[in-house]
Amino acid sequence: MPRPALAPTVHRWYEPIDGTSTPLVRPYLQAYERDEKSRIQRLRRDTLWCATYGLDLDTRDIHAHLGAAS
């Protein structure tokens, strides 16, 4: 006796899910990545804007030694 056909949206538990054809997207992850990207861009823009007025917001010391002090 043949089994009834499953709806196209139903997946069998033993078949792997194809991530490229699955419409499921984690919107919270995309939102976080988008916000983080815009935050970094805003920080760069603000740093350059402050540099036009002579303010240096970069706190890294380019002359610091990476090794231990002897």
N, C-alpha and C positions, 0 to 999 in steps of 0.2 A: 504494500500500500504506500504510495508516494506521499511525502510530507507536503503540507501546504506551503506555498511561497511566502517568504517573509517580506515585509515592507522594506523599501530601500533604505530607510533610516535606521533599521534594526541591524545590529552587528552581532555576530556570534561571539561568544566569550573567548573562544580559542583562536580566533583570527587576530593577527596584529592590526592595529589601527594605523592607517596611512595618514601621517601628519599633514601632507600636502593637500589631501582631498577633504580633510575634516574642517568644517566651518567653525570649529570651536577656537576661539582666540581669548587669551587672557587679557582683558582690557585694562586691568589694574597694572599689569606689567608694562604694557605699552604706554600707559599714562605716566608711570614712574620714569620710564626711559625718556619720554618726551619732556617731562618736567626737569629731569636732571640735565638733559642736553641744553635746554633753554637757560637753566641756572648757570651752567658753565659759560655759555655764550654771554650772558649778562655780566658775569664776573670779569670776563676778558674785556668787555666793552667799558665797564666802569673803571677798570685798571688803566686802560688807555686814556679814558677821559681825564682821570686824575693826573696822569703823566703830562698832559698838556698844560697843567697848572703847576707842575714841578713836584707833585706828591708821588712818592714811591711806595706803593702798597705791597710790593714783592718783598717778603721777609726772608727769602733764602739768601744765604751767604755764599756767593760764588767762589770766595777765596778760602772757604773752610776745607780742612784736610779730612779725608774720609777715614784715615787710619787712626790708631790710638796715639795719644801724645806720649812722647818719649822723654 
